[in-house]
Amino acid sequence: MDVALAPSAALPGPISPELVLVSPPEVARLARGLLSSEPPAAIRAYAAPEREFGAVELTAVWFFSAAATVGPLLLLLLADRTG
């Protein structure tokens, strides 16, 4: 049976775009004929609303950053005095 004359039921399922690119022209034409004229609707992913940080969280981050910066410096100065 010629593929160009095959009904749409001859194709087992959806054909990937990559497969259409490497298929013979008859199969590609048949697959393009199965496409709808309208583009598929965009799928929207759920986006959780962004949470804003309060004063307590920002203060904690600020203190952690200051401790991470000043702490090793103080340990270095302490080690330098004792050694």
Buried (B, 14 or more C-beta within 10 A) or exposed (E): EEBEEEEEEEBEEEBEEEEBEEBEEEBBEBBEEEEEEEEEEEEEEEEEEEEEEEEEEEEEEEEEEEEEEEEEEEEEEEEEEEE
